[in-house]
Amino acid sequence: MHAMKYSLIGLFAAAIYAQAGGAASVVAQKSKVKGFSYSYETEIIFMNECTQGANQRVCRCVFGKIKQQYSETDYWKLENDLRKNVDHPEYISYLTKAVEQCDAESENARTVLGGRRDKADSDFNEGYAEGGSGGIGDGLAGMLGGGGGGIATKAKGSIRTPSESDIDMSAGGGSRSAADIMKVVRQRTPGLRHVYNKFLKKKPKFQGIVVLKFTIAPSGVIISISIASSTTGYSEFDNEIKTAVSRWKFNKVNAGNTTITVPFTFSE
């Protein structure tokens, strides 16, 4: 009797595995939610850095979208490239759309909940806080620039991206075009918002304009940078903005240094 029982179980198991490669394969085929698995360490690093400047729900949502599109190996390759100012327009575009979608979802959830933070979010944040800190630096958590983490999403402070008319190129030099400069300025300026939010916690309600003058070498690296003027009254903040911008990298050109002056407007 027992032998017959185990024989039937064996035949049933064999039938499952014979169909589409087994139960796991059936699940893989039927599930509509695709994506990659990431290590717990990578998730902790991302969330610790991201939640310094963005809502934890938004960070968790964006991380989920990243896992749907990129393997962990590809993710870290892109992260390391971003930290070195290597441009990946498609990756940045994907992340920007992910942030916009997650921001909208978060705002809808906030409306439904009447502005209350639910217990799940509270427990989630506490869990990551206990996990210790990691640093992605100028990578995704510092997406679009900034040098210090925090996805450029809806937050307390805001920064206006300079227009081409705001940028003074009268110093001339080099063969660098205004279009080349504006491409980088548009991509990287939103990331400075994380720096602003960090300092708003220390000194609430401060705002102003930080004007930076910097010189870009033909290689695309900023070789000198200074604060031309500031109305923030907060030198520590001004210097950190200067440091963040000094890490920006532009496209290579044939010859000549290019010196420009750019105003960055911060308001709460």
LUMLODO-928040 format. One line per field, with one value per residue: x, z, y of N, C-alpha, C in turn; residue number from 1. Coordinates in pm, whole numbers, plus 50000, padded with zeros to 5 digits. Atoms other than C-alpha are relative to their C-alpha. Layout:
N
n_east = [X  ...]
n_up = [Z  ...]
n_north = [Y  ...]
ca_east = [X  ...]
ca_up = [Z  ...]
ca_north = [Y  ...]
c_east = [X  ...]
c_up = [Z  ...]
c_north = [Y  ...]
seq = [NUM  ...]
***
This chain:
268
n_east = [50083  49910  49923  50088  50019  49881  49990  50092  49940  49889  50056  50059  49888  49940  50092  49984  49872  50003  50077  49936  49879  50024  50087  49935  50007  50138  50015  49925  50073  50131  49991  49987  49901  49864  49898  49878  49979  49887  49954  50050  49903  50022  50126  49975  49920  50087  50103  49939  49959  50116  50095  49949  50054  50129  50095  49963  50089  49951  49874  50031  50066  49898  49911  50074  49997  49862  49984  50075  49934  49855  49947  49919  49868  50011  50029  49876  49915  50053  49974  49859  49979  50056  49910  49885  50058  50018  50139  50087  50128  50116  50015  50051  50137  50082  50010  50082  50140  50034  50021  50125  50110  50005  50046  50145  50062  49985  50094  50135  50010  50005  50136  50090  49974  50021  49873  49944  49899  50048  49904  49904  49893  49924  49917  49903  49894  49925  49917  49884  49917  49919  49906  49876  49997  49916  49989  49991  49930  50056  50071  50144  50063  49972  50040  49996  49897  50015  49889  50026  50113  50135  50060  50054  50144  50067  49945  50034  49941  50001  49895  50039  49894  49967  50025  49881  49982  49945  49858  49910  49887  49925  49856  49961  49895  50034  50097  50117  50122  50098  50084  49926  50004  50137  50036  49951  50065  50137  49999  49936  50050  50099  49935  49952  50108  49970  49911  50082  50085  49917  49967  50125  50023  49915  50038  50128  50051  49903  50008  49916  49938  49856  49945  49869  49921  49907  49932  50007  49890  50047  50035  50131  49985  49992  49865  50000  50136  50005  50131  49996  50084  50103  50095  50056  49950  49967  49877  49979  50085  49944  49879  50036  50052  49882  49933  50084  49992  49862  49990  50068  49912  50061  49947  49868  49995  49869  49894  50033  50080  50121  50036  50139  50057  50133  50073  50089  50099  50059  50110  50072]
n_up = [50000  49994  50124  50103  49968  50041  50146  50056  49975  50094  50134  50001  50006  50133  50093  49982  50057  50144  50060  50001  49920  49857  49938  50000  50137  50023  49931  50077  50123  49971  49926  50080  49935  50032  49933  49953  49856  49953  49865  49894  49980  50101  49967  49883  50044  50078  49919  49904  50067  50065  49905  49943  50074  50062  49922  50004  50091  50135  50016  50011  50130  50105  49992  50061  50146  50043  50000  50113  50126  50000  49908  49897  50060  50089  49913  49940  50106  50030  49882  49998  50112  49962  49901  50075  50095  50132  50033  50045  50021  49992  49859  49934  50046  49935  49859  49991  50016  49881  49891  50026  49976  49857  49934  50020  49920  49859  49974  49996  49875  49892  50000  49950  49858  49927  49952  49889  50034  49950  49918  50084  50034  49878  49972  50108  49975  49883  50037  50075  49913  49921  50087  50016  50114  50114  50080  50144  50048  50116  50081  50015  49891  50028  50140  50068  49946  49857  49921  49861  49981  49997  50131  50020  50007  49926  49866  49938  50074  50145  50071  50139  50095  50079  50144  50077  49986  49867  49997  50062  50070  50061  49985  50123  49996  50033  50108  49935  50036  49895  49994  49923  49861  49950  49984  49869  49897  49983  49941  49868  49901  49904  49894  49895  49904  49880  49915  49942  49897  49886  49924  49948  49869  49906  49998  50073  50071  50074  50144  50068  50128  49997  50136  50011  50121  50012  50128  50046  50090  50119  49960  49938  49854  49948  49945  49898  49969  49889  49974  50048  49907  49935  49918  49900  49866  49939  50070  49997  50107  50128  50030  50035  50137  50087  50005  50079  50142  50047  50044  50127  50116  50128  50114  50047  50120  50066  49937  49930  49878  50008  49870  49996  49871  49992  49875  49951  49913  49903  49923  49923]
n_north = [49879  49884  49996  49945  49858  49926  50011  49901  49867  49985  49978  49865  49905  50010  49934  49855  49957  50021  49890  49868  49992  50007  49901  49869  49949  49958  49871  49900  49970  49943  49874  49878  49915  50045  49920  50064  50004  49922  50034  49913  49892  49897  49932  49914  49886  49911  49939  49908  49876  49938  49943  49876  49886  50029  50080  50140  50071  49972  50073  50142  50015  49987  50117  50109  49983  50030  50145  50054  49968  50023  50099  49936  49976  49883  49885  49949  49945  49867  49917  49963  49907  49870  49939  49950  49904  50060  49973  50109  49931  50089  50034  49881  49981  50102  49963  49879  50041  50080  49905  49928  50093  50032  49877  49990  50105  49963  49891  50059  50075  49902  49946  50104  50023  49875  49946  50078  50100  50128  50074  50072  49908  49971  50117  50013  49903  50040  50115  49956  49918  50090  50071  49928  49910  50031  49879  50017  49882  49932  50096  49985  49928  49860  49995  49870  49911  49974  50050  50030  50088  49946  49985  49866  50014  49894  49987  49874  49889  50012  49927  49970  50030  49881  50004  49961  49856  49973  50037  49901  50062  49890  50021  50068  50100  50138  50026  50058  49929  49976  50119  50100  49956  50010  50140  50044  49918  50048  50133  50009  49902  50051  50075  49910  49981  50079  49919  49894  50058  50035  49879  49944  50059  49928  49859  49994  49883  49918  50014  49902  50033  50024  49985  50065  49978  50113  50021  50139  50037  50073  50137  49998  49987  49864  49988  49895  49957  49905  49939  49862  49925  50080  49925  50092  49970  50129  50035  50145  50052  49955  50078  50137  49993  49986  50129  50091  49962  50024  50140  50018  50023  49965  50074  49958  49916  50005  49921  49877  49996  49918  49945  49955  49961  50057  49974  50106  49938  50092  49943  50102]
ca_east = [50000  50276  50473  50175  50128  50487  50474  50171  50344  50646  50436  50254  50582  50720  50410  50456  50819  50742  50503  50688  50995  50831  50624  50881  50880  50500  50509  50773  50557  50228  50349  50310  50562  50908  51236  51570  51667  51900  52109  51990  52311  52244  51888  52008  52268  52012  51742  51972  52102  51775  51564  51793  51633  51313  51004  51068  50765  50904  51248  51104  50888  51182  51401  51130  51124  51503  51486  51232  51464  51826  52014  52214  52539  52423  52291  52629  52809  52582  52618  52995  52986  52761  52999  53270  53042  53010  52687  52409  52113  51882  51942  51886  51571  51439  51509  51352  51031  51037  51067  50780  50557  50645  50599  50250  50168  50297  50091  49779  49849  49905  49566  49392  49554  49478  49844  49901  50211  50105  50272  50432  50629  50732  50856  51029  51224  51323  51452  51678  51794  51917  52099  52369  52476  52614  52720  52645  52797  52741  52556  52185  52096  52258  52087  52135  52423  52443  52725  52568  52264  51890  51680  51580  51214  50952  51102  51090  51327  51340  51594  51527  51726  51912  51808  52055  51995  52098  52442  52717  52960  53112  53451  53456  53736  53734  53504  53238  52883  52601  52399  52669  52675  52296  52264  52474  52322  51969  52061  52265  52101  51801  52043  52159  51822  51943  52220  51968  51732  52014  52103  51738  51728  52010  51883  51511  51369  51699  51707  51893  52104  52452  52647  52939  53213  53402  53635  53586  53887  53861  53842  53514  53652  53604  53957  53873  53562  53475  53172  53117  52838  52573  52259  52202  52407  52518  52881  52888  52600  52753  53079  52905  52716  53047  53200  52904  52919  53297  53234  53027  53174  53098  53154  53499  53578  53869  54053  54046  53916  53565  53480  53117  52912  52597  52335  52155  51834  51718  51382  51181]
ca_up = [50000  50097  49791  49569  49750  49693  49337  49267  49428  49212  48897  48992  49051  48724  48544  48692  48596  48250  48194  48102  48304  48645  48888  48913  48536  48533  48790  48585  48275  48439  48656  48510  48752  48603  48738  48900  49253  49445  49755  50085  50109  49782  49890  50224  50056  49812  50072  50331  50080  49899  50208  50314  50047  49939  50084  50176  49974  49663  49719  49765  49453  49237  49362  49260  48909  48885  48970  48694  48431  48538  48690  49005  48809  48547  48821  48992  48663  48586  48943  48924  48585  48721  49010  48751  48556  48267  48089  48044  47896  47866  48230  48349  48137  48283  48639  48578  48454  48748  48992  48826  48837  49198  49304  49155  49324  49656  49628  49554  49851  50072  49968  50037  50376  50469  50508  50772  50759  50783  51010  50723  50614  50972  51027  50690  50770  51113  50960  50720  50985  51187  50885  50902  50640  50296  50037  49670  49641  49296  49175  49149  49495  49387  49054  48813  49014  49360  49495  49805  49740  49745  49435  49288  49369  49542  49863  50089  49896  49526  49273  48942  48655  48482  48126  47847  47888  48256  48171  48098  47834  47758  47883  47574  47490  47355  47102  47351  47248  47458  47372  47520  47840  47874  47830  48141  48338  48276  48371  48681  48845  48995  49196  49391  49563  49798  49924  49978  50171  50392  50492  50533  50827  50988  50896  50802  50553  50413  50036  49774  49460  49437  49131  49033  48787  48652  48374  48173  48011  47664  47840  48001  48354  48559  48636  48843  49020  49250  49409  49213  49446  49684  49853  50083  50373  50434  50333  50439  50202  49921  49946  49935  49622  49471  49559  49410  49082  49062  49007  48696  48369  48023  47678  47526  47268  47033  47210  47449  47800  47840  48130  48225  48506  48620  48879  49090  49255  49572  49740  50003]
ca_north = [50000  50236  50139  50222  50556  50667  50539  50758  51059  50995  50976  51297  51480  51352  51477  51825  51845  51712  51999  52319  52226  52195  52400  52679  52713  52732  53013  53197  53172  53265  53553  53900  54049  54006  54130  54049  53951  54182  54121  54263  54467  54649  54727  54865  55088  55226  55287  55444  55695  55758  55824  56107  56324  56151  55986  55622  55509  55678  55525  55178  55221  55337  55054  54810  54954  54932  54562  54509  54652  54591  54299  54371  54340  54591  54820  54844  54893  55188  55318  55313  55485  55761  55818  55871  56109  55863  55953  55694  55889  55586  55490  55847  55871  55545  55663  56002  55842  55600  55891  56077  55769  55689  56052  56048  55718  55849  56168  55961  55738  56043  56180  55851  55816  56174  56253  55983  55765  55405  55152  54964  55269  55341  54986  54989  55303  55174  54852  55035  55276  54980  54843  55105  55356  55306  55554  55557  55901  56044  55737  55672  55799  56122  56083  56374  56514  56662  56451  56309  56100  56146  56097  56429  56392  56606  56734  57034  57258  57332  57453  57625  57485  57772  57854  57923  58297  58272  58136  58386  58258  58597  58481  58262  58023  57669  57509  57409  57496  57635  57324  57101  57305  57316  56941  56879  57168  57039  56684  56762  57065  56876  56663  56970  56971  56699  56928  57206  56979  56861  57218  57319  57078  57276  57620  57619  57869  57996  58051  58250  58243  58091  58206  57984  58062  57765  57661  57342  57177  57015  56677  56787  56812  57130  57247  57555  57679  57968  58134  58454  58570  58442  58572  58271  58406  58048  57993  57626  57552  57759  57566  57230  57335  57441  57104  56916  57109  57068  56693  56749  56628  56760  56612  56626  56897  56950  57229  57523  57585  57728  57960  58019  58172  57994  58104  57842  57958  57781  57837  57655]
c_east = [50086  50080  49919  49982  50118  50021  49912  50053  50112  49951  49942  50108  50064  49913  50014  50127  50005  49928  50072  50117  49978  49916  50061  49993  49859  49975  50067  49926  49869  50007  50019  50107  50139  50101  50117  50003  50126  50038  49943  50092  49980  49874  50019  50076  49912  49903  50057  50034  49881  49911  50053  49937  49864  49915  50033  49913  50047  50128  49975  49938  50102  50092  49933  50002  50139  50018  49923  50078  50147  50039  50087  50139  49998  49976  50128  50098  49957  50025  50144  50034  49949  50090  50124  49956  49996  49851  49929  49859  49878  49971  49940  49854  49906  49976  49911  49852  49952  49969  49867  49880  49983  49957  49848  49926  50003  49903  49857  49978  49988  49859  49901  50014  49980  50127  50064  50104  49956  50112  50105  50117  50088  50094  50109  50119  50087  50094  50124  50091  50092  50107  50131  49999  50091  50011  50010  50062  49930  49924  49851  49937  50030  49966  49990  50093  49995  50111  49965  49872  49866  49947  49937  49850  49937  50052  49970  50053  49992  50113  49955  50118  50029  49965  50127  50029  50060  50152  50084  50120  50089  50150  50056  50103  49948  49899  49873  49876  49909  49911  50065  49993  49861  49957  50039  49931  49859  49996  50042  49943  49899  50062  50051  49893  50025  50090  49920  49913  50077  50029  49875  49968  50081  49954  49872  49974  50105  49986  50094  50058  50151  50050  50140  50066  50100  50053  50002  50113  49944  49957  49861  50003  50006  50134  50014  49857  50003  49857  50008  49919  49898  49910  49942  50041  50043  50122  50025  49920  50058  50119  49967  49939  50116  50071  49921  50012  50139  50019  49934  50101  49923  50059  50138  49985  50142  50109  49944  49914  49879  49963  49858  49959  49856  49934  49910  49907  49930  49888  49923  49857]
c_up = [50000  49871  49888  50021  49950  49850  49932  50018  49901  49860  49988  49988  49863  49896  50007  49934  49849  49930  50019  50097  50149  50052  49995  49862  49969  50064  49920  49875  50027  50066  49905  50057  49976  50078  50048  50153  50035  50141  50100  50021  49901  50030  50118  49958  49926  50091  50102  49937  49944  50100  50075  49931  49939  50094  49985  49904  49855  49974  49978  49864  49886  49999  49937  49848  49945  49987  49886  49869  49994  50099  50102  49948  49911  50081  50056  49897  49965  50116  50001  49888  50036  50100  49932  49893  49857  49967  49951  49984  50015  50146  50077  49962  50069  50147  50019  49988  50121  50118  49983  50030  50150  50082  49991  50085  50148  50037  50009  50130  50119  50012  50061  50151  50083  50058  50111  49947  50057  50070  49915  49963  50119  50032  49897  50022  50118  49967  49926  50084  50083  49917  49981  49875  49892  49919  49855  49939  49884  49909  49997  50111  49989  49856  49947  50070  50150  50086  50144  50022  50001  49860  49988  49980  50081  50142  50049  49922  49851  49941  49857  49908  49913  49852  49929  50015  50136  50004  49922  49940  49937  50012  49881  50020  49964  49888  50056  49969  50119  50018  50085  50149  50059  50021  50139  50112  50027  50070  50147  50107  50098  50117  50114  50107  50129  50097  50071  50114  50126  50088  50053  50139  50108  50018  49918  49937  49927  49850  49936  49870  50019  49856  49998  49867  49989  49858  49967  49901  49879  50033  50062  50150  50039  50071  50100  50021  50122  50015  49960  50091  50062  50084  50112  50142  50074  49926  49996  49888  49863  49958  49963  49860  49901  49984  49914  49850  49944  49950  49865  49888  49872  49888  49961  49875  49947  50074  50076  50124  49980  50141  49995  50143  50002  50134  50036  50104  50088  50076  50069  49951]
c_north = [50125  50014  50062  50151  50081  49995  50103  50142  50026  50029  50140  50106  50001  50071  50150  50048  49984  50113  50133  50011  50001  50115  50140  50065  50050  50136  50111  50042  50074  50138  50118  50093  49943  50083  49915  50001  50078  49954  50100  50119  50114  50079  50095  50126  50100  50074  50098  50134  50075  50072  50122  50121  49976  49915  49852  49920  50020  49921  49851  49970  50005  49879  49878  50006  49972  49849  49934  50011  49957  49890  50073  50033  50123  50126  50058  50052  50142  50095  50050  50097  50139  50072  50058  50101  49946  50005  49874  50058  49909  49963  50118  50025  49901  50037  50122  49967  49922  50092  50072  49910  49973  50122  50011  49897  50036  50112  49947  49926  50095  50059  49901  49981  50126  50055  49920  49903  49868  49923  49929  50088  50028  49885  49984  50093  49960  49886  50043  50087  49913  49934  50072  50084  49948  50124  49969  50125  50067  49905  50026  50080  50149  50029  50142  50098  50010  49951  49973  49924  50071  50016  50137  49991  50112  50002  50139  50120  49979  50083  50020  49972  50122  49980  50044  50150  50039  49982  50100  49928  50106  49984  49922  49891  49862  49989  49938  50083  50020  49878  49892  50034  49982  49856  49951  50076  49951  49865  50002  50094  49942  49924  50086  50022  49921  50078  50108  49945  49964  50122  50070  49943  50073  50145  50017  50137  50084  49970  50102  49947  49984  50006  49942  50034  49886  49985  49852  49974  49926  49857  49991  50015  50147  50015  50114  50047  50092  50052  50147  50091  49907  50091  49912  50038  49875  49942  49849  49933  50036  49915  49857  49995  50011  49865  49901  50028  49971  49857  49976  49978  50025  49914  50055  50089  50000  50076  50119  49984  50091  50046  50056  50040  49955  50030  49881  50059  49898  50070  49888  49987]
seq = [1  2  3  4  5  6  7  8  9  10  11  12  13  14  15  16  17  18  19  20  21  22  23  24  25  26  27  28  29  30  31  32  33  34  35  36  37  38  39  40  41  42  43  44  45  46  47  48  49  50  51  52  53  54  55  56  57  58  59  60  61  62  63  64  65  66  67  68  69  70  71  72  73  74  75  76  77  78  79  80  81  82  83  84  85  86  87  88  89  90  91  92  93  94  95  96  97  98  99  100  101  102  103  104  105  106  107  108  109  110  111  112  113  114  115  116  117  118  119  120  121  122  123  124  125  126  127  128  129  130  131  132  133  134  135  136  137  138  139  140  141  142  143  144  145  146  147  148  149  150  151  152  153  154  155  156  157  158  159  160  161  162  163  164  165  166  167  168  169  170  171  172  173  174  175  176  177  178  179  180  181  182  183  184  185  186  187  188  189  190  191  192  193  194  195  196  197  198  199  200  201  202  203  204  205  206  207  208  209  210  211  212  213  214  215  216  217  218  219  220  221  222  223  224  225  226  227  228  229  230  231  232  233  234  235  236  237  238  239  240  241  242  243  244  245  246  247  248  249  250  251  252  253  254  255  256  257  258  259  260  261  262  263  264  265  266  267  268]
***
